[in-house]
């Protein structure tokens, strides 16, 4: 049986293997979450709801059909944190980490799987990349847990409760899982700017992309030991600038749109932190300091767009990703100016990357459009709340206008599919659909098509 399974895995494409491994991760998560000790005494969870929570946890989305704090025991909370790690860091990353601990070498096939899982373009340095990712993420989570744990001593009756809440909050924020054990997300800390600021930092570190974190670490600690002057890669430059611009854009738009609505008669610093936190969280974090349904419709549409864009490539988040948006904007700008080649930071963008960005965006729009149409047919909710839910699931964000628990069976499956696609990434999904490249031995005469 194992030989047959190994043979099948060796003879499928890397994209198919990645999706298979994520299916296995979901299956294992379901089995873990079906253990009786996971639930509080007297609590029963249906198989469908368990599958939903498992997919939401593996995809680090945060949408939930039940109250985590009222459903899961302390043991169950630790199980969820374990699943977050698989989902956030990546199945192949943790698999590689365990292989390295056991002293086993990573072969060509394993490197190919890592490359697809992290959207890398070559096989060089992948094992070193995984080592760096594991070390950085675990260090971030540990520091976050200690800081929040000590701070939570003023909120919880015992140090054990404070540090469990701190650990869960740190892992949930860093992996952008979006789940909480407070029973009300971060609403209890709506006036605690320290908790919000630490959470924003953790969300950002998880969502900005592992290669970016590694480059910044090298810049801070190793630039003086390098033989050549340190230079940030084009990926890091575009990712960081786009990420920062979206954070500022979201904050400013929320403040403007809610100035005479939700923020009316509110002190400026409270309004700013509401807007700032939600702008950061809508990118992939999934935590909230308020009831989002109280926002006006224009603000909810802006939040939906931010969730659709999502986090950066090779991060814990989903969506079309920041670099996809950046390349599309650059393409439109250069096309409008009559330029065929896109040049930025003394570098030229590869044409294949532009094609990939356009394909990812078009496919994402089609998938979300189909999901919205299906949910409008099956669910008794407003179009805006459905659009918000779909964007949240696809972007693996986890924010909701409160309709998740009321979804029908069909609705839950639609959201689960979106969360799964959002986690594996549309590039892997496209590679799954695309056949093997074939050499073309002939060409037909070319003919122009009228566009626009």
N, C-alpha and C positions, 0 to 999 in steps of 0.2 A: 504493500500500500504506500509506504513512505517513498520507495523507489519510483513508483508510478507518479506520485505527486511531485517529486523532485524532477523527474523527466518532463512533466508537463510545464513546470515553472521554467525549466531551462529552454523550452522551445516556444515560449510566448514572448511577445515584445516587452521591453522594460515598462512601458506605460501600462500594459495589461497586468504585469506582475505587481506593480505598485498598487493598482486598484484592487487586485486580489488580496494583497497584504492588508489593505485598509478594511476590506470586508472581513478578513480574519480578525483584525483588531476590534471591529464592531461586535463580531460574534463572541469573542472572549469577554468583552465588556458587558454584553448582555448576560452571559453566564455568571460573571462576577456579581452583577447587580441583581441577580435572581437568588443569590444566597440569602437564606432567611435572616441571618445576623446583620445583614446590610440595612434592613428596615427597622424602624422603631416598633416596639411591641404593639400588636393589634393593627398595624398598617399593612394593607395589601395593595399591590400595584399590578395592574394588568400587563400582559406580555407586550401589547402594543405600546403602552406608555413606557415600559422598560426599554424597548427598542428605540423609542424616541429619545429618551434620556441618554442612552448609549451613543447614538449617532450625534446628538448635540454635544456630548462630552468629547468624543473622539475628534469631531470636527471643530472643537473648541468654539462653539457658537454661543450657547447660553440660553437659547429658547427652551422653555420647559412647560410641561403640561401639568406640573404639580409643584407644591411648595417643598423645596429641598430641606429646609430646617425642620419641617413637620413630618417629613417622610423618612429621612435617613438617620441612622444611628451614628455614633462617633466612628465606629468601624466603617460604616458606609461612606462617611465623609472622607476618610483616608483612601478608600477605594476610588472615589471620584477624583481625588487629587492625583492618584496614580494614573488614571485614565487621561487626565488633562496632559500629563507629561508625554504620553504616547501621541496624543493628538497635536499638542503644541510643538514639540521638538521634531516630531515626525517619526513614523514607524521605522523607516530605514535608518534614521540617525541613532535611535535607541538600540535597534538591532545590531548596528555596527559597533556601538559602544560596548554591548555585552560580548560581542565577538572579540573585541580588543582586550577586554578584561580576562577572557579565557585564553588569551594568547594566540588566537587563530588569525591567519592572514586573510585579508579581504581580496578576493579574486576580481577578475575583469567584470564578471557578471554583477557582483555586488557593487562595484564602482559605477556601472551603468545605471543600476537602480537608484543609487544615491544621486547621481547626476540628474535623473528625471524627477526625483522627489523634490530636489532643491532648485530646479530650473537652471542648472548650470550648463555651460556650453562646451566644456571639455572635461576629460577624465583626470587631469593633473591636479594633485593636491587635495583630493576629495576626502581621504581619510584624515588628513590634518585638519581639514575644514570641520569635520564631524567632532573631532577632539575639542577644537576651539568652541564650537557651538555648545556642546555639553557643559564645558567648564564655565563659560560666560553665563549661560542661562541659569544654571544651578547656583552660581554665585549671586546673581541678581535676585533670585527668589529667596535665598538665605538672608541676604542683607535686608530685603523688603520685609521678610517675616519677622526678623529681630526688631526692626524699627517700628513696625505696626504693632507687634506683640507688646512691646513696652508701652506704646501709646495707648493701647486698648486696656491697660490695667485700670484706667480711670472709668471704663465703661462696663467691665464685667466683674463679677464677684470674686473670681479666683484667677490666679496666674495661669492655670491650665486652660481655662476657657479663653482667656485673653490671647494666649499664644497659639491656640488652635485656630481661633478666628484670624489672627495675624498671618499664620501660615497659609490658611485657605485663601484669604484675601490676596496675599502676595502671589501665590501660584495662579489663582484665577485671573488676576490682572496681568501678570507677565505672559501667561499663555493666551491671554485675551479670551478666556473661557466664558466670562460673563455671568457665571453662576454665583450664587451667594448663599450663606447660611444665616443671614440676619432675618430672612423672611421678607425683606423690603429693600433689597439691593443696597445702595448707599444712602438711601433717604434718611436713616438715623444720623448720618454725618453731613447733612446738608449745610450745617453751620460750622463744621470742622474743616477749615481750609487746609490744615496740615495733612489730614487723611486724604483729602481730594488731590492735593499736590503730589503726594507720594504715589497715589494710584495712577495719576496721569503719567508720571515718570515711568512707572512699571509698564503701563499699557504701551507707551511710546517705544520703550526699549524692546518690547516683544514684537511690535508691529513694524518697526522701521527696517527690519531685514538683518539676518545674521551676518552677511558679508560686510554690511555697514558697521556693525558693532565690532567686528574683528579688525577692520581697517582703523577705526578710531582707537581701539586698544593698542594697535601697533604704532599709531602716531604718538600716543601719549607715553608709551613705555619703551619702544624699540627704535624710534626714528634716529636716535643718536648713534646706534650701533650698526646701522645699515650702510653698506658701501656707497650707495647712490642716494641723492636727495629724495626724501619721501614725497610721493605724489598720490593723491587720492584718485581712485579709478573714476571713469566716467559714470559708471553705475552708481557709485556712492554720491557723487555730486548731484546727479539728476534726482536720485531718490530723496536725498536730504532736503534739497530745495523744494521739490514737489510736496513732500510731506509737511514741511513747515508752512508753505503757502496754503495748503488745504486746511491746516490747523487754524491759521489766522483768518482765512476766508470764512470758515464755519463759525468761528467766534464772532466775527464782525457781522455776518449775516443774521445770526440768531439775535444779537443785541439790537440790530436795526429793526428786524421784523417783530420783535417782542417788546420794543421800547414803549409802545402805547397799549400793550396787551398784558402779557404775563408779568413783565418787569415794571409795569406802571406802579408808581409810588413805592418802589423797592429801592433800598440803598444801593449805591453804585457798585460797591465791592461784592455784594451778594449777587447782583445781576450779572456781573462779570464772571464770577466763578460758576454760576449756573451755565452760562453760555460757553465758557472755556472748557468746563468738564464735559458737557455734552458734545462739543465739537471734537474733543479728543476721543471720547467713548464711541461716537458713531462710526469712527473709522474701522473699528473691529472689537473694541473693548467690551461693549454690551452692558456695562454697569450704568446706573442712573442715580441722580440725587433728587429726582422729582418725578411726578406722574407725567409722562410725555404726552398723554392725551390732552393736557391742559395747554400745550403749545397751539398756536394758530396753524391753519392749513399750509400757508406758505413756508413756515418754519419746518413743518413735518416733511414737506416736499424736499427742502434743502437737506434735511437729515437723511432722507431716502437716497438722494443722489450721493451723499458722502458714504453711506453704507454700501451702495452699488460699486463705488470706486474701491473702497476697502483699504487694505494695508499694502505693504511693499512685497515684492517677490522674495522668496526664500525667507519668509517670516512665519509667524503663527497665524496670520490673518488670511482672509479670503478676498472676494471681489475681483474686479478686473485688474487691480493692482495700480500703484502710483506710476510706475514707469510706463505702463500702457497708456494712461491718460497723458503723460508728458509727451510721449512719442506722437500721439494723435494731434495734440496741440501744435507741436513743432512741425508736423507734416502739413497741417492746414495753413500755418503761418508761412512756411516756405512755398507751398503750392500757390497761395494767393500772391506771393511776390514773384512768381514765375521761376522759382529755383527747383531744379530736379534733385539736388543733393542736399541733405540736411547736415549742417555743420554747427557744432557747438563745443565750447571749451577746447578749441583747436583739435577737435576730433570729428570724424564723419560717421554718421549713423549707418549701420549696415542695412541694405534694402530688405533683407530677410526679416529683420526685427520690426520694420515698419509694417510689412505684410502680416507678420504674426500679431502685432498690436491691433490692426484692423480686423483680423479674423477673430481674435479673442473678444473684441468689443461687439462685433456683429452677432457672434454666437451667444454672448451673454445677454444681449438685448432680446434675442429670439427666445432663449430659455425662460427668462423672466416674464416676457410677454405671454408665453404659453401658460406659465404657472398662474399669472394673474387671471387670465381668461378662465382657467379651470376652477380657481377658487371663487371667482365671481359667480360661477354657475352653482357650485356646491355649498357655498357658505352664505350665511345671512349677516354679512357685515358690509360696511361702506367700502367703496372702491379705494379710498385713501388708506384705510387701515389695512386692507389686503396688500396694496402696493408697498406699504411700510413693512409688513411682515415678510413679503417676498424679498425685498431688498435686504432686510436683516438676515434672512436665512442664506441668501446667496453670498452676501458679504461676510458670513459667519460672525455676525455682530452679536445678535442675541437680544436686541432691544425690541419691544413690542408695545402696541397700544392696548394690550390686555385681551387679545382675541385668541392667543395660543391654546389656552385650556378649553376654549369653546369650539375648536376645530372638529369637523367630522372626521371619520376614518380616512376618507379620501384626502381631505385637507391635510391631515397629519402626514400622510405618505408623500404628498407633494412637497411639503416643507422638509421632510427628511431627505428626499432626493436632492433638493436644492442645497441643503447643508452639506451633503456628501460631495456633490460636485464642487461646491465652494471650497471644501478642504483639499481635495486632490488637485484642484487647480484646473483652469480651462485649457492650459497648455497640455497637461497630461490627458485631459478629455479629448482634445483635438488629435493628439497622437494616437489615442485609442481608436478614433474614427477613421484616421487617415491610413491608407494602405501603404505598402512598401513602395519606396521611390523606384521608378523604372527609367532606364535610359531611353530617350526618344530618338528613333532612327530616321524620322522624317518629319516635315512640317508642312502644314497647309498654307496657302497664301493668306496673309493678314489683311483684315478689313476693319476700318474704323467704325465705332458705334456712337450715335449721338447720345450725349450724357447731359442731364439737367434740363 
